[in-house]
Amino acid sequence: MALPKKRHSTLRKGRRRAAVLKNFMHKYNIPRRVKE
């Protein structure tokens, strides 16, 4: 999934990615532990 790059999101990059990942997994009903 391609996300538009935001210029000033460098500080919150980690949190943002976590949120996006969570949304992505929730959307496709993927178990949290599938990534190992």
N, CA, C and O atoms as a Tinker XYZ file with bonds, in Angstrom:
   144  protein
     1  N      0.834000   -1.188000    0.000000    73     2
     2  CA     0.000000    0.000000    0.000000    64     1     3
     3  C      0.874000    1.246000    0.000000    63     2     4     5
     4  O      1.750000    1.411000    0.849000    81     3
     5  N      0.625000    2.091000   -0.942000    73     3     6
     6  CA     1.454000    3.290000   -1.085000    64     5     7
     7  C      0.803000    4.449000   -0.345000    63     6     8     9
     8  O     -0.343000    4.816000   -0.603000    81     7
     9  N      1.566000    5.009000    0.578000    73     7    10
    10  CA     1.037000    6.150000    1.320000    64     9    11
    11  C      1.725000    7.423000    0.866000    63    10    12    13
    12  O      2.937000    7.431000    0.654000    81    11
    13  N      0.967000    8.497000    0.715000    73    11    14
    14  CA     1.573000    9.774000    0.324000    64    13    15
    15  C      2.549000   10.243000    1.383000    63    14    16    17
    16  O      2.260000   10.185000    2.578000    81    15
    17  N      3.705000   10.707000    0.941000    73    15    18
    18  CA     4.724000   11.133000    1.908000    64    17    19
    19  C      4.400000   12.535000    2.419000    63    18    20    21
    20  O      4.095000   13.443000    1.646000    81    19
    21  N      4.472000   12.684000    3.726000    73    19    22
    22  CA     4.233000   14.011000    4.310000    64    21    23
    23  C      5.565000   14.597000    4.748000    63    22    24    25
    24  O      6.403000   13.897000    5.317000    81    23
    25  N      5.755000   15.875000    4.484000    73    23    26
    26  CA     7.052000   16.488000    4.745000    64    25    27
    27  C      7.390000   16.563000    6.228000    63    26    28    29
    28  O      8.523000   16.288000    6.623000    81    27
    29  N      6.416000   16.933000    7.048000    73    27    30
    30  CA     6.760000   17.245000    8.440000    64    29    31
    31  C      6.412000   16.112000    9.395000    63    30    32    33
    32  O      6.335000   16.322000   10.605000    81    31
    33  N      6.203000   14.922000    8.866000    73    31    34
    34  CA     5.794000   13.825000    9.750000    64    33    35
    35  C      6.995000   13.013000   10.205000    63    34    36    37
    36  O      6.848000   11.875000   10.651000    81    35
    37  N      8.179000   13.593000   10.093000    73    35    38
    38  CA     9.375000   12.830000   10.470000    64    37    39
    39  C      9.379000   12.533000   11.960000    63    38    40    41
    40  O      9.828000   11.469000   12.387000    81    39
    41  N      8.874000   13.483000   12.756000    73    39    42
    42  CA     8.916000   13.300000   14.207000    64    41    43
    43  C      7.995000   12.174000   14.647000    63    42    44    45
    44  O      8.356000   11.349000   15.487000    81    43
    45  N      6.794000   12.150000   14.064000    73    43    46
    46  CA     5.828000   11.140000   14.500000    64    45    47
    47  C      5.804000    9.943000   13.581000    63    46    48    49
    48  O      4.827000    9.195000   13.555000    81    47
    49  N      6.878000    9.753000   12.823000    73    47    50
    50  CA     6.893000    8.670000   11.840000    64    49    51
    51  C      6.592000    7.316000   12.489000    63    50    52    53
    52  O      5.772000    6.545000   11.991000    81    51
    53  N      7.260000    7.045000   13.595000    73    51    54
    54  CA     7.086000    5.746000   14.251000    64    53    55
    55  C      5.637000    5.509000   14.657000    63    54    56    57
    56  O      5.063000    4.459000   14.367000    81    55
    57  N      5.057000    6.492000   15.330000    73    55    58
    58  CA     3.679000    6.323000   15.790000    64    57    59
    59  C      2.739000    6.218000   14.600000    63    58    60    61
    60  O      1.815000    5.404000   14.597000    81    59
    61  N      2.979000    7.047000   13.591000    73    59    62
    62  CA     2.094000    7.046000   12.429000    64    61    63
    63  C      2.124000    5.684000   11.755000    63    62    64    65
    64  O      1.081000    5.131000   11.409000    81    63
    65  N      3.337000    5.141000   11.569000    73    63    66
    66  CA     3.462000    3.843000   10.912000    64    65    67
    67  C      2.754000    2.759000   11.716000    63    66    68    69
    68  O      2.119000    1.868000   11.153000    81    67
    69  N      2.869000    2.846000   13.026000    73    67    70
    70  CA     2.214000    1.858000   13.881000    64    69    71
    71  C      0.695000    1.929000   13.685000    63    70    72    73
    72  O      0.024000    0.904000   13.571000    81    71
    73  N      0.175000    3.142000   13.651000    73    71    74
    74  CA    -1.265000    3.313000   13.476000    64    73    75
    75  C     -1.700000    2.787000   12.116000    63    74    76    77
    76  O     -2.704000    2.082000   12.005000    81    75
    77  N     -0.950000    3.129000   11.099000    73    75    78
    78  CA    -1.279000    2.682000    9.744000    64    77    79
    79  C     -1.253000    1.164000    9.676000    63    78    80    81
    80  O     -2.140000    0.535000    9.099000    81    79
    81  N     -0.219000    0.591000   10.276000    73    79    82
    82  CA    -0.092000   -0.869000   10.253000    64    81    83
    83  C     -1.277000   -1.508000   10.969000    63    82    84    85
    84  O     -1.833000   -2.504000   10.504000    81    83
    85  N     -1.652000   -0.932000   12.090000    73    83    86
    86  CA    -2.777000   -1.468000   12.851000    64    85    87
    87  C     -4.053000   -1.403000   12.023000    63    86    88    89
    88  O     -4.813000   -2.369000   11.963000    81    87
    89  N     -4.282000   -0.261000   11.385000    73    87    90
    90  CA    -5.468000   -0.117000   10.544000    64    89    91
    91  C     -5.453000   -1.139000    9.425000    63    90    92    93
    92  O     -6.468000   -1.770000    9.133000    81    91
    93  N     -4.289000   -1.298000    8.798000    73    91    94
    94  CA    -4.147000   -2.235000    7.690000    64    93    95
    95  C     -4.484000   -3.649000    8.138000    63    94    96    97
    96  O     -5.222000   -4.365000    7.461000    81    95
    97  N     -3.942000   -4.045000    9.278000    73    95    98
    98  CA    -4.171000   -5.406000    9.768000    64    97    99
    99  C     -5.626000   -5.579000   10.174000    63    98   100   101
   100  O     -6.223000   -6.627000    9.930000    81    99
   101  N     -6.193000   -4.560000   10.790000    73    99   102
   102  CA    -7.591000   -4.646000   11.206000    64   101   103
   103  C     -8.488000   -4.773000    9.979000    63   102   104   105
   104  O     -9.470000   -5.515000    9.983000    81   103
   105  N     -8.134000   -4.043000    8.944000    73   103   106
   106  CA    -8.922000   -4.043000    7.717000    64   105   107
   107  C     -8.983000   -5.435000    7.109000    63   106   108   109
   108  O    -10.032000   -5.873000    6.638000    81   107
   109  N     -7.848000   -6.126000    7.124000    73   107   110
   110  CA    -7.797000   -7.447000    6.502000    64   109   111
   111  C     -7.909000   -8.573000    7.519000    63   110   112   113
   112  O     -7.719000   -9.744000    7.192000    81   111
   113  N     -8.226000   -8.196000    8.779000    73   111   114
   114  CA    -8.430000   -9.215000    9.800000    64   113   115
   115  C     -7.218000  -10.107000    9.974000    63   114   116   117
   116  O     -7.356000  -11.324000   10.099000    81   115
   117  N     -6.044000   -9.524000    9.984000    73   115   118
   118  CA    -4.824000  -10.307000   10.149000    64   117   119
   119  C     -4.446000  -10.335000   11.633000    63   118   120   121
   120  O     -4.395000   -9.283000   12.272000    81   119
   121  N     -4.185000  -11.508000   12.183000    73   119   122
   122  CA    -3.777000  -11.600000   13.582000    64   121   123
   123  C     -2.519000  -10.787000   13.843000    63   122   124   125
   124  O     -1.656000  -10.669000   12.973000    81   123
   125  N     -2.419000  -10.225000   15.047000    73   123   126
   126  CA    -1.302000   -9.357000   15.374000    64   125   127
   127  C      0.030000  -10.102000   15.306000    63   126   128   129
   128  O      1.048000   -9.516000   14.937000    81   127
   129  N      0.030000  -11.383000   15.657000    73   127   130
   130  CA     1.294000  -12.117000   15.778000    64   129   131
   131  C      1.778000  -12.683000   14.450000    63   130   132   133
   132  O      2.802000  -13.365000   14.410000    81   131
   133  N      1.070000  -12.417000   13.380000    73   131   134
   134  CA     1.437000  -13.009000   12.096000    64   133   135
   135  C      2.809000  -12.524000   11.645000    63   134   136   137
   136  O      3.501000  -13.201000   10.885000    81   135
   137  N      3.196000  -11.332000   12.129000    73   135   138
   138  CA     4.511000  -10.771000   11.742000    64   137   139
   139  C      5.569000  -11.203000   12.730000    63   138   140   141
   140  O      5.592000  -10.727000   13.865000    81   139
   141  N      6.443000  -12.096000   12.318000    73   139   142
   142  CA     7.515000  -12.510000   13.225000    64   141   143
   143  C      8.771000  -12.815000   12.460000    63   142   144
   144  O      9.784000  -13.181000   13.057000    81   143
